[in-house]
């Protein structure tokens, strides 16, 4: 490696999008594995607070209900309520 990556590059390059994609891919793996065992418990996503807005937006667009817990240390926990999301989808499909 011939130079260090600058902090601004992390937000304006593929690193940011790849981070989002990796987290969402991991979420998909967790939720499908849980569904295979008929387990609909909440799934926690721990990430840097800089990623929160994009992650919650992507989750919401896909129909997932979530809340964000921010202890103020730069990291957040996004709690995805799997059971409530499924119930909401069923409710919306019967309208």
Secondary structure, 3 states (H helix, E strand, C coil): CCCCCCHHHHHHCHHHHHHHHHHHHHHHHHHHHHHHCCCCCCEEEEEEHHHHHHHHHHHHHCCCCEEEEECCCCEEEEEECHHHHHHHHHHHHCC
